[in-house]
Structures are given as C-alpha cells and as structure tokens.
C-alpha cells in the first residue's frame, strides 16, 4: 500500500510538471489561444499557477511570445514538494 501511494504521488507530480512544461513552451512559441488543445492546456494549468500568479513579470515580444517566469517557478516548486 505504501509503495502504491508513493507511485501514485509520483505519477500525479509528473503529470503536473509535464502540463506546466507544455504551457511554458506554448506561451514561449506564441501558440494560438483559439486552438482547442492550447486552450485546454491553459485552462487546466491555470489553477496550478494561481498561488504564483503575479509573482514575477512575464516579458513578451510583440505581445505574443511570452516568457512566463511564473510557470518556471511553479515547475521548480512542484518538483521539490
């Protein structure tokens, strides 16, 4: 039972980390938010970022290519929880 819970928590944190990495890359590449997949990723990762929102600036180029330091920080925090 103990191994099962450990494996389950590892899987959950892996999914969280991969989801946040998808968000980071999509924002960095300026993905179209009208796309169903991109919108799905953004909506489902927003609750994971809510504790960290507005903690860091998110510089952008031409308002489209965004470097989200908040997402990077969230990945770091969730990796060490």
Secondary structure, DSSP 8 states (H G I E B T S, - for coil): -HHHHHHHHHHHHHHHHHHHHHHHHHHHTT--TTSHHHHHHHHHHHHHHTTTTTSS---EETTTEE--HHHHHHHHHHHT-
